[in-house]
Amino acid sequence: MRIVVLKGGASSEREVSLVSGAEVARALREKGHGVSEIDVADELEAFSPKSAAAGVGRAVSGGAGASGGRNPGLVRFVSNSDVSSCDVVFIALHGGTGENGTVQALLDLMRVPYTGSGMLGSALAMDKFLTKLMFERFGIPTPAWRALENAGLAAVERAVSELGGPPVVTKPRDQGSTIGISVVDDLKQLKDAVDSSLKYSPDVLVEKYVPGRELTVGILGDRALPVLEIAPETGFYSYDCKYTKGRSKYTVPAEIDARTAADAQKCALEAFRVLGCADFSRVDFRLPPDGRPQCLEVNTVPGMTGTSLVPMAAGAVGIDFPSLVDEICRLALARRGAVAAARGV
């Protein structure tokens, strides 16, 4: 197959995406595919409201760089022959416009097949407010929460009180890789936590902290991979613990009873389906000492690095990394073929 790997981008997860993209490309070449790699940082800037406004301003004023409001990077991307003529695009973009449905919508308009969830599933999963609403609508167990738009400290304090006080978790509405997330054990920590979230979004999710164990379930096609347990050395699965080797211990299959494992896998598949996800994802949970797994979120473009969890879980059932990324590409092509057949195309 002719495969284009999209990586990099301009989000806060750019560096991880570059590593994911490089490793995916290497594995696909090992499988005999022809692979092109594109760092789409410049192209994705075209979707920034600030950049778009600047481009229109230049065009109206007739100043340098005026191009009728078009962004040259975006024009390069949509006219790139590698993208337009490939068999499938492997999206290895984490966060931002690469994971929130924007790039997916662009590729849909170009009629180019791509891996992972479509525009709607990507947008729903990336938006923590909408994810929580969908979980509650379909009965997926999830920690108690409050959504705050244009959040200020006073509003967050009220939300914490409504949730019964600390400990709570504060999160920006639309980030991944634990970026901007804080665990608040004491109200004195709240201002710093809110400031951390507000660096990335004006909207903040406040969630009741669930003590217990950190679990995750990878989804591949229509099956749930073995439950994986994460034990970070700091007690909190931070960005550093995620991407620094040796900072976390991973156990797969997780050492939990069979009933709890089956419950987590069933819940993961339900979360994946109600959000309209496709091909592969990773679903994160907290497991309290007494109770069932509590679903936190669905990651539609999970990491594909040396410390990433979906490849680790796939390896536990005999799927090596090259075979995993190859299967993801084939799932994308099969899904596109099924849609075309259903539409009589």
GUNUDO-904884 format. One line per field, with one value per residue: residue number from 1; x, y negated, z of N, C-alpha, C in turn; residue in one letter. Coordinates in steps of 0.05 Angstrom, whole numbers, plus 5000, padded with zeros to 4 digits. Layout:
num = NUM  ...
n.xx = X  ...
n.yy = Y  ...
n.zz = Z  ...
ca.xx = X  ...
ca.yy = Y  ...
ca.zz = Z  ...
c.xx = X  ...
c.yy = Y  ...
c.zz = Z  ...
residuo = a  ...
//
This chain:
num = 1  2  3  4  5  6  7  8  9  10  11  12  13  14  15  16  17  18  19  20  21  22  23  24  25  26  27  28  29  30  31  32  33  34  35  36  37  38  39  40  41  42  43  44  45  46  47  48  49  50  51  52  53  54  55  56  57  58  59  60  61  62  63  64  65  66  67  68  69  70  71  72  73  74  75  76  77  78  79  80  81  82  83  84  85  86  87  88  89  90  91  92  93  94  95  96  97  98  99  100  101  102  103  104  105  106  107  108  109  110  111  112  113  114  115  116  117  118  119  120  121  122  123  124  125  126  127  128  129  130  131  132  133  134  135  136  137  138  139  140  141  142  143  144  145  146  147  148  149  150  151  152  153  154  155  156  157  158  159  160  161  162  163  164  165  166  167  168  169  170  171  172  173  174  175  176  177  178  179  180  181  182  183  184  185  186  187  188  189  190  191  192  193  194  195  196  197  198  199  200  201  202  203  204  205  206  207  208  209  210  211  212  213  214  215  216  217  218  219  220  221  222  223  224  225  226  227  228  229  230  231  232  233  234  235  236  237  238  239  240  241  242  243  244  245  246  247  248  249  250  251  252  253  254  255  256  257  258  259  260  261  262  263  264  265  266  267  268  269  270  271  272  273  274  275  276  277  278  279  280  281  282  283  284  285  286  287  288  289  290  291  292  293  294  295  296  297  298  299  300  301  302  303  304  305  306  307  308  309  310  311  312  313  314  315  316  317  318  319  320  321  322  323  324  325  326  327  328  329  330  331  332  333  334  335  336  337  338  339  340  341  342  343  344  345
n.xx = 5017  5006  5022  5010  5038  5015  5043  5070  5049  5017  5002  5001  5021  5059  5114  5111  5078  5112  5148  5114  5095  5143  5157  5112  5116  5165  5152  5111  5140  5172  5135  5132  5106  5099  5118  5105  5124  5095  5103  5057  5056  5057  5014  4971  4967  4936  4884  4877  4840  4863  4905  4876  4845  4886  4906  4862  4860  4908  4897  4854  4876  4914  4966  5034  5040  4987  4935  4884  4859  4873  4911  4977  5002  4959  4939  4983  4978  4928  4937  4977  5008  5023  4987  4936  4937  4947  4937  4918  4915  4954  4938  4976  4974  4971  4926  4898  4882  4892  4868  4817  4777  4781  4823  4806  4756  4775  4803  4760  4732  4769  4764  4797  4819  4829  4861  4830  4781  4725  4704  4661  4663  4716  4713  4675  4700  4746  4727  4717  4672  4628  4638  4629  4574  4554  4570  4539  4488  4484  4492  4544  4590  4620  4664  4635  4621  4633  4620  4652  4647  4688  4718  4727  4764  4728  4682  4701  4713  4661  4642  4675  4658  4604  4615  4629  4676  4750  4786  4795  4797  4824  4815  4833  4786  4795  4844  4898  4940  4948  4958  4957  4927  4909  4913  4876  4885  4877  4845  4879  4911  4882  4880  4929  4921  4876  4897  4935  4902  4876  4915  4910  4857  4796  4756  4738  4740  4717  4727  4707  4756  4777  4798  4845  4862  4897  4873  4873  4843  4855  4826  4815  4792  4734  4742  4761  4824  4870  4862  4902  4945  4968  5021  5044  5105  5099  5048  5011  4991  5027  5049  5105  5111  5084  5114  5168  5214  5214  5189  5140  5104  5080  5029  5005  4965  4924  4928  4875  4810  4773  4720  4719  4756  4729  4685  4709  4729  4681  4655  4692  4686  4633  4637  4671  4637  4590  4609  4620  4668  4724  4763  4812  4827  4839  4816  4808  4809  4791  4798  4763  4775  4731  4684  4660  4697  4711  4697  4740  4757  4760  4812  4824  4867  4912  4978  5036  5087  5150  5136  5082  5013  4971  5000  5029  4989  4968  5012  5010  4973  4997  5005  5049  5084  5092  5053  5007  5001  4996  4948  4913  4913  4889  4839  4818  4815  4779  4734  4723  4712  4666  4630  4627  4604  4554  4531  4527  4567
n.yy = 5024  4954  4907  4850  4819  4776  4730  4695  4632  4575  4576  4581  4630  4642  4661  4714  4735  4732  4772  4817  4817  4827  4878  4908  4902  4928  4981  4994  4992  5035  5074  5074  5033  4973  4913  4846  4790  4736  4676  4637  4585  4530  4532  4544  4498  4467  4475  4448  4400  4349  4347  4352  4305  4268  4279  4265  4211  4193  4202  4168  4119  4118  4125  4150  4218  4227  4268  4276  4292  4345  4397  4410  4458  4493  4497  4523  4572  4595  4600  4635  4687  4737  4744  4740  4783  4829  4895  4898  4854  4851  4827  4798  4757  4722  4693  4625  4597  4643  4685  4672  4675  4640  4646  4695  4682  4651  4690  4723  4689  4688  4739  4780  4839  4853  4870  4890  4854  4818  4751  4735  4772  4763  4709  4711  4745  4715  4671  4660  4645  4660  4714  4732  4721  4757  4806  4806  4805  4855  4890  4904  4917  4863  4815  4766  4698  4630  4580  4523  4465  4413  4408  4385  4374  4371  4395  4447  4461  4464  4507  4548  4551  4568  4619  4643  4628  4629  4692  4670  4669  4626  4606  4583  4569  4594  4623  4672  4727  4717  4664  4601  4620  4629  4657  4642  4638  4605  4544  4501  4511  4501  4454  4454  4501  4488  4446  4475  4507  4467  4447  4475  4479  4440  4464  4509  4574  4602  4655  4708  4738  4805  4851  4906  4954  4948  4961  4984  4995  5021  5014  5051  5053  5089  5109  5115  5105  5138  5117  5066  5047  4988  4964  4909  4878  4833  4834  4806  4806  4773  4728  4734  4784  4815  4813  4821  4870  4921  4891  4908  4967  5022  5070  5124  5178  5139  5148  5165  5188  5235  5220  5165  5149  5164  5131  5080  5085  5091  5043  5008  5020  5003  4948  4932  4944  4912  4861  4862  4880  4908  4962  4960  4946  4919  4931  4901  4914  4909  4951  4961  4982  5013  5029  5016  5007  4939  4898  4853  4827  4828  4841  4823  4822  4855  4859  4881  4897  4920  4928  4934  4952  4981  5011  5042  5072  5099  5130  5167  5203  5227  5194  5161  5097  5077  5110  5092  5036  5044  5074  5034  4999  5031  5040  4988  4983  5024  5007  4959  4982  5011  4970  4945  4985  4991  4943  4949  4933
n.zz = 5000  4989  5035  5074  5129  5177  5220  5278  5275  5307  5360  5433  5441  5404  5403  5421  5382  5337  5349  5352  5298  5270  5288  5272  5216  5207  5222  5185  5138  5147  5140  5086  5059  5019  5043  5061  5100  5134  5165  5192  5213  5193  5158  5192  5221  5191  5207  5254  5288  5297  5260  5213  5214  5210  5160  5127  5139  5117  5064  5053  5063  5024  5035  5044  5027  5016  4996  4977  5024  5031  5062  5051  5070  5078  5027  5003  5029  5014  4961  4957  4925  4946  4988  4963  4927  4955  4985  5037  5094  5151  5212  5258  5294  5353  5397  5392  5327  5299  5324  5338  5301  5259  5219  5202  5179  5136  5106  5094  5059  5018  5002  5018  5046  5116  5178  5241  5282  5254  5235  5271  5314  5331  5347  5389  5426  5439  5464  5529  5558  5525  5520  5572  5577  5539  5562  5609  5587  5563  5604  5621  5670  5705  5737  5782  5761  5739  5691  5667  5634  5607  5655  5722  5783  5827  5808  5800  5852  5874  5844  5863  5915  5907  5890  5937  5959  5961  5949  5881  5809  5761  5694  5629  5577  5527  5518  5514  5538  5593  5597  5628  5670  5738  5803  5859  5925  5967  5981  5979  5937  5893  5861  5831  5803  5772  5741  5713  5679  5651  5617  5572  5556  5560  5585  5636  5663  5722  5763  5806  5845  5839  5882  5879  5829  5766  5703  5635  5571  5509  5444  5386  5324  5329  5379  5448  5476  5523  5592  5618  5671  5702  5740  5763  5785  5815  5835  5807  5740  5704  5651  5646  5670  5633  5586  5597  5601  5651  5690  5702  5720  5683  5676  5642  5624  5670  5740  5762  5783  5742  5731  5740  5701  5654  5658  5653  5600  5571  5583  5560  5505  5498  5509  5467  5424  5432  5426  5373  5351  5313  5285  5322  5390  5456  5521  5582  5653  5723  5779  5835  5904  5923  5881  5813  5750  5733  5680  5647  5598  5525  5481  5417  5382  5403  5434  5398  5413  5442  5495  5494  5505  5477  5437  5473  5499  5454  5441  5482  5466  5424  5379  5343  5337  5282  5257  5283  5267  5213  5211  5230  5187  5148  5171  5166  5110  5098  5125  5096  5047  5059  5071  5021  4991  5016  5002  4949  4915
ca.xx = 5000  5019  5012  5021  5036  5014  5055  5079  5028  5023  4989  5019  5031  5075  5138  5103  5068  5135  5159  5094  5095  5168  5156  5092  5128  5186  5138  5097  5161  5180  5114  5134  5090  5111  5109  5114  5119  5090  5100  5037  5055  5050  4987  4950  4964  4915  4858  4876  4824  4881  4919  4856  4839  4909  4907  4841  4868  4929  4885  4837  4893  4931  4994  5051  5030  4959  4930  4855  4850  4882  4936  4994  5007  4935  4939  5003  4969  4906  4946  5000  5002  5025  4962  4913  4939  4955  4915  4907  4931  4955  4938  4992  4973  4959  4916  4892  4866  4897  4852  4790  4758  4786  4838  4789  4737  4789  4808  4734  4726  4787  4757  4821  4815  4848  4858  4818  4754  4717  4701  4643  4674  4740  4705  4661  4719  4765  4713  4711  4644  4610  4643  4616  4546  4548  4573  4516  4464  4484  4496  4572  4599  4641  4664  4619  4635  4620  4632  4653  4656  4700  4720  4743  4770  4704  4664  4713  4709  4634  4640  4688  4639  4582  4625  4635  4703  4773  4803  4783  4816  4816  4825  4823  4764  4802  4872  4904  4966  4947  4968  4939  4911  4919  4898  4875  4879  4872  4835  4901  4924  4862  4887  4950  4909  4859  4916  4947  4882  4869  4936  4903  4829  4781  4735  4751  4724  4723  4718  4713  4779  4770  4822  4846  4882  4895  4870  4866  4835  4857  4806  4825  4769  4711  4749  4776  4849  4871  4863  4929  4946  4990  5028  5064  5121  5091  5021  4994  5002  5032  5061  5131  5108  5075  5133  5195  5217  5221  5174  5115  5104  5057  5022  4984  4939  4924  4923  4849  4793  4762  4695  4726  4768  4708  4669  4725  4729  4654  4651  4709  4674  4609  4646  4681  4615  4571  4622  4622  4696  4729  4789  4827  4826  4846  4796  4821  4791  4800  4785  4763  4779  4706  4667  4666  4714  4699  4709  4749  4757  4768  4833  4820  4893  4931  5006  5049  5116  5161  5123  5053  4997  4957  5019  5036  4966  4967  5034  5002  4957  5013  5005  5073  5079  5087  5027  4986  4996  4986  4919  4897  4909  4870  4813  4809  4807  4755  4712  4717  4699  4639  4613  4622  4585  4528  4521  4525  4588
ca.yy = 5000  4927  4896  4825  4816  4748  4728  4669  4613  4552  4578  4584  4658  4644  4677  4742  4742  4736  4799  4836  4818  4840  4907  4920  4904  4950  5007  4998  4999  5063  5092  5073  5012  4948  4894  4818  4777  4707  4660  4618  4562  4506  4535  4542  4470  4455  4478  4431  4375  4326  4348  4347  4277  4253  4283  4249  4183  4187  4202  4144  4095  4119  4124  4173  4245  4229  4291  4281  4305  4373  4402  4426  4484  4509  4502  4544  4597  4606  4606  4654  4711  4760  4747  4744  4808  4852  4914  4891  4836  4859  4803  4801  4731  4723  4667  4603  4602  4670  4705  4662  4678  4620  4659  4716  4670  4643  4714  4731  4672  4696  4767  4796  4857  4848  4888  4879  4844  4797  4724  4733  4788  4750  4685  4718  4756  4695  4652  4674  4640  4676  4742  4738  4722  4782  4827  4806  4812  4884  4907  4913  4905  4843  4799  4742  4677  4604  4567  4494  4449  4388  4413  4368  4388  4372  4415  4473  4466  4473  4534  4567  4554  4584  4647  4653  4619  4645  4688  4668  4667  4604  4612  4566  4583  4607  4631  4700  4733  4705  4636  4582  4634  4628  4669  4622  4650  4584  4520  4482  4518  4498  4432  4463  4521  4474  4432  4495  4514  4443  4443  4491  4475  4424  4482  4528  4596  4609  4683  4720  4757  4832  4866  4933  4963  4936  4981  4975  5017  5015  5025  5055  5062  5092  5125  5102  5118  5143  5094  5060  5030  4969  4956  4888  4876  4809  4837  4793  4813  4747  4728  4746  4813  4828  4814  4826  4899  4926  4874  4922  4996  5032  5098  5132  5169  5128  5169  5161  5212  5238  5205  5136  5145  5166  5106  5058  5088  5086  5014  4995  5022  4987  4920  4930  4944  4890  4837  4865  4883  4928  4974  4966  4925  4928  4922  4900  4919  4911  4973  4957  5007  5028  5018  5022  4987  4913  4890  4826  4815  4845  4829  4834  4826  4861  4858  4903  4895  4943  4932  4931  4973  4998  5031  5060  5091  5116  5149  5188  5224  5237  5176  5144  5070  5075  5122  5074  5013  5055  5080  5009  4989  5049  5034  4963  4988  5041  4990  4942  4999  5018  4946  4940  5006  4984  4919  4956  4919
ca.zz = 5000  4991  5060  5084  5158  5186  5247  5287  5280  5323  5386  5456  5440  5380  5405  5423  5355  5320  5355  5343  5269  5260  5294  5255  5189  5207  5224  5160  5118  5153  5128  5057  5047  5011  5064  5062  5126  5131  5190  5183  5231  5179  5147  5213  5230  5175  5220  5277  5283  5297  5235  5192  5214  5200  5131  5115  5142  5097  5037  5051  5062  5001  5044  5036  5033  5010  4978  4976  5049  5032  5076  5033  5080  5073  4998  4999  5040  4998  4934  4959  4910  4963  5003  4945  4912  4972  4992  5064  5111  5179  5228  5283  5306  5380  5406  5373  5303  5288  5338  5346  5279  5238  5198  5192  5161  5112  5090  5083  5036  4997  4996  5023  5070  5138  5202  5265  5282  5236  5245  5294  5337  5341  5361  5414  5445  5447  5481  5554  5567  5509  5527  5598  5572  5526  5581  5627  5571  5556  5628  5625  5696  5703  5762  5783  5747  5733  5668  5672  5611  5615  5684  5740  5808  5844  5797  5805  5881  5877  5833  5881  5938  5898  5888  5963  5967  5951  5925  5855  5786  5742  5667  5607  5562  5501  5516  5520  5550  5620  5596  5642  5690  5765  5825  5880  5951  5986  5968  5974  5911  5871  5842  5813  5785  5752  5724  5695  5659  5635  5597  5548  5549  5579  5596  5655  5675  5750  5766  5832  5843  5847  5892  5869  5809  5739  5683  5608  5553  5481  5426  5359  5308  5346  5403  5469  5483  5552  5610  5626  5694  5703  5767  5761  5809  5831  5843  5787  5714  5692  5624  5648  5675  5609  5563  5606  5608  5678  5709  5708  5717  5668  5680  5624  5634  5697  5761  5774  5779  5715  5728  5737  5675  5634  5661  5641  5571  5561  5585  5540  5479  5498  5507  5440  5405  5435  5415  5344  5344  5293  5281  5346  5410  5483  5540  5609  5676  5751  5793  5864  5919  5924  5861  5785  5737  5726  5655  5646  5571  5503  5465  5390  5369  5425  5427  5384  5420  5456  5521  5490  5518  5458  5427  5495  5502  5431  5444  5502  5452  5402  5356  5345  5330  5253  5250  5294  5250  5187  5215  5232  5160  5134  5182  5154  5082  5098  5133  5074  5026  5068  5068  4993  4981  5026  4987  4921  4900
c.xx = 5017  5006  5026  5017  5037  5024  5061  5056  5037  5011  5010  5031  5049  5098  5132  5093  5091  5147  5140  5095  5120  5167  5135  5103  5148  5172  5124  5117  5170  5160  5114  5118  5108  5101  5122  5106  5115  5086  5081  5035  5046  5021  4966  4947  4942  4888  4856  4860  4842  4895  4900  4850  4862  4912  4887  4849  4889  4917  4869  4854  4911  4960  5009  5039  5000  4954  4900  4845  4859  4908  4953  4999  4983  4933  4959  4992  4948  4915  4970  4993  5005  4999  4939  4913  4945  4930  4902  4926  4930  4958  4953  4994  4959  4950  4909  4876  4871  4880  4823  4770  4764  4801  4821  4768  4750  4794  4782  4727  4744  4782  4781  4816  4836  4841  4843  4790  4750  4714  4685  4654  4699  4732  4692  4682  4739  4753  4704  4683  4625  4613  4628  4585  4538  4550  4548  4490  4462  4492  4524  4582  4622  4641  4646  4635  4619  4635  4630  4664  4666  4704  4737  4746  4745  4685  4674  4710  4681  4630  4652  4670  4616  4590  4633  4663  4725  4772  4786  4805  4806  4830  4816  4804  4774  4831  4875  4931  4969  4958  4947  4923  4925  4901  4900  4866  4871  4864  4857  4915  4907  4870  4908  4939  4892  4877  4928  4928  4877  4891  4927  4874  4815  4760  4749  4731  4735  4711  4726  4736  4770  4796  4822  4868  4876  4895  4866  4860  4838  4835  4819  4802  4745  4717  4765  4801  4850  4874  4892  4928  4971  4996  5051  5079  5112  5063  5001  5007  5005  5044  5089  5130  5099  5097  5162  5197  5226  5206  5148  5119  5078  5053  5000  4987  4941  4917  4898  4832  4780  4737  4700  4738  4748  4690  4683  4725  4702  4648  4667  4696  4649  4617  4655  4658  4597  4583  4626  4651  4700  4758  4804  4824  4837  4827  4808  4800  4806  4784  4786  4766  4754  4688  4676  4684  4698  4713  4715  4746  4765  4789  4832  4846  4913  4960  5016  5079  5125  5149  5092  5038  4982  4977  5027  5014  4963  4989  5027  4985  4971  5013  5029  5067  5074  5060  5004  4980  4986  4956  4902  4893  4888  4842  4801  4800  4782  4731  4703  4703  4671  4620  4607  4602  4557  4515  4518  4544  4605
c.yy = 4975  4913  4870  4824  4786  4747  4699  4650  4591  4553  4581  4612  4663  4663  4707  4752  4747  4764  4820  4840  4833  4870  4921  4923  4926  4977  5013  5005  5028  5083  5090  5052  4988  4926  4866  4806  4747  4695  4637  4592  4537  4508  4532  4515  4456  4456  4461  4406  4350  4324  4341  4317  4260  4255  4266  4219  4175  4184  4177  4120  4094  4119  4149  4199  4247  4251  4297  4295  4334  4375  4419  4454  4503  4516  4524  4571  4610  4612  4625  4680  4737  4765  4754  4771  4832  4871  4907  4872  4848  4833  4809  4774  4732  4695  4648  4611  4629  4691  4696  4662  4659  4632  4681  4705  4662  4668  4725  4715  4679  4725  4785  4813  4851  4867  4874  4868  4821  4770  4723  4748  4774  4725  4691  4728  4735  4675  4666  4669  4658  4706  4749  4739  4748  4806  4829  4814  4842  4902  4918  4900  4887  4826  4774  4718  4652  4592  4537  4480  4422  4387  4393  4383  4391  4393  4444  4480  4476  4501  4555  4572  4572  4614  4658  4646  4637  4673  4687  4666  4644  4610  4590  4583  4601  4613  4661  4702  4720  4677  4618  4595  4632  4643  4650  4636  4630  4559  4500  4487  4511  4476  4441  4484  4508  4459  4451  4503  4491  4436  4455  4487  4457  4440  4504  4549  4601  4636  4693  4741  4784  4846  4894  4937  4951  4959  4969  4999  5007  5028  5028  5068  5064  5109  5108  5118  5122  5117  5091  5041  5013  4962  4935  4885  4853  4813  4824  4797  4787  4750  4741  4776  4828  4833  4817  4855  4902  4910  4887  4952  5005  5061  5105  5163  5158  5150  5161  5185  5212  5222  5175  5131  5146  5141  5083  5060  5082  5056  4999  4996  5005  4957  4914  4928  4920  4864  4839  4867  4906  4937  4981  4941  4937  4915  4924  4901  4914  4934  4969  4983  5025  5016  5025  5000  4962  4902  4860  4813  4836  4829  4840  4836  4831  4862  4884  4902  4920  4948  4931  4956  4991  5019  5051  5081  5110  5138  5172  5209  5232  5219  5157  5116  5066  5087  5105  5051  5021  5061  5055  4998  5005  5045  5008  4967  5004  5025  4971  4957  5006  4994  4942  4960  5000  4961  4925  4941  4938
c.zz = 5000  5015  5067  5114  5165  5215  5254  5293  5299  5351  5408  5457  5416  5382  5407  5396  5336  5324  5346  5313  5258  5265  5277  5226  5187  5206  5197  5137  5122  5142  5098  5044  5038  5029  5059  5089  5121  5159  5182  5200  5216  5169  5169  5224  5215  5189  5245  5271  5281  5270  5212  5190  5204  5170  5116  5116  5121  5069  5033  5047  5037  5009  5034  5044  5027  4990  4977  5001  5051  5048  5058  5043  5075  5044  4991  5007  5022  4970  4934  4945  4926  4978  4985  4931  4929  4976  5018  5078  5139  5196  5254  5297  5332  5388  5384  5349  5290  5301  5344  5323  5255  5214  5185  5172  5134  5094  5079  5058  5012  4987  4998  5048  5091  5162  5224  5261  5263  5250  5271  5318  5349  5357  5388  5435  5456  5466  5507  5564  5552  5515  5552  5593  5558  5545  5599  5611  5566  5580  5632  5651  5694  5728  5759  5773  5745  5709  5671  5647  5620  5646  5698  5766  5825  5835  5802  5834  5886  5867  5851  5906  5931  5896  5915  5973  5956  5962  5899  5834  5769  5716  5648  5590  5540  5498  5522  5534  5578  5620  5609  5663  5717  5784  5849  5906  5972  5971  5963  5947  5887  5851  5822  5793  5764  5732  5703  5673  5640  5614  5571  5538  5569  5594  5612  5664  5703  5755  5793  5828  5854  5856  5881  5848  5782  5719  5656  5591  5525  5465  5398  5343  5326  5371  5422  5475  5513  5568  5619  5651  5694  5732  5765  5787  5827  5842  5824  5759  5698  5664  5625  5653  5651  5589  5571  5615  5637  5699  5716  5704  5703  5672  5661  5619  5663  5716  5776  5768  5752  5711  5724  5710  5652  5634  5648  5610  5558  5561  5565  5512  5477  5494  5478  5420  5407  5426  5385  5335  5325  5294  5307  5364  5436  5503  5568  5631  5702  5764  5822  5879  5920  5903  5833  5773  5729  5701  5655  5618  5551  5486  5437  5374  5391  5416  5414  5388  5435  5483  5519  5498  5499  5446  5448  5499  5478  5432  5463  5489  5426  5377  5359  5333  5300  5245  5260  5275  5222  5189  5217  5205  5145  5145  5170  5126  5081  5105  5110  5052  5033  5065  5039  4982  4991  5011  4957  4903  4885
residuo = m  r  i  v  v  l  k  g  g  a  s  s  e  r  e  v  s  l  v  s  g  a  e  v  a  r  a  l  r  e  k  g  h  g  v  s  e  i  d  v  a  d  e  l  e  a  f  s  p  k  s  a  a  a  g  v  g  r  a  v  s  g  g  a  g  a  s  g  g  r  n  p  g  l  v  r  f  v  s  n  s  d  v  s  s  c  d  v  v  f  i  a  l  h  g  g  t  g  e  n  g  t  v  q  a  l  l  d  l  m  r  v  p  y  t  g  s  g  m  l  g  s  a  l  a  m  d  k  f  l  t  k  l  m  f  e  r  f  g  i  p  t  p  a  w  r  a  l  e  n  a  g  l  a  a  v  e  r  a  v  s  e  l  g  g  p  p  v  v  t  k  p  r  d  q  g  s  t  i  g  i  s  v  v  d  d  l  k  q  l  k  d  a  v  d  s  s  l  k  y  s  p  d  v  l  v  e  k  y  v  p  g  r  e  l  t  v  g  i  l  g  d  r  a  l  p  v  l  e  i  a  p  e  t  g  f  y  s  y  d  c  k  y  t  k  g  r  s  k  y  t  v  p  a  e  i  d  a  r  t  a  a  d  a  q  k  c  a  l  e  a  f  r  v  l  g  c  a  d  f  s  r  v  d  f  r  l  p  p  d  g  r  p  q  c  l  e  v  n  t  v  p  g  m  t  g  t  s  l  v  p  m  a  a  g  a  v  g  i  d  f  p  s  l  v  d  e  i  c  r  l  a  l  a  r  r  g  a  v  a  a  a  r  g  v
//
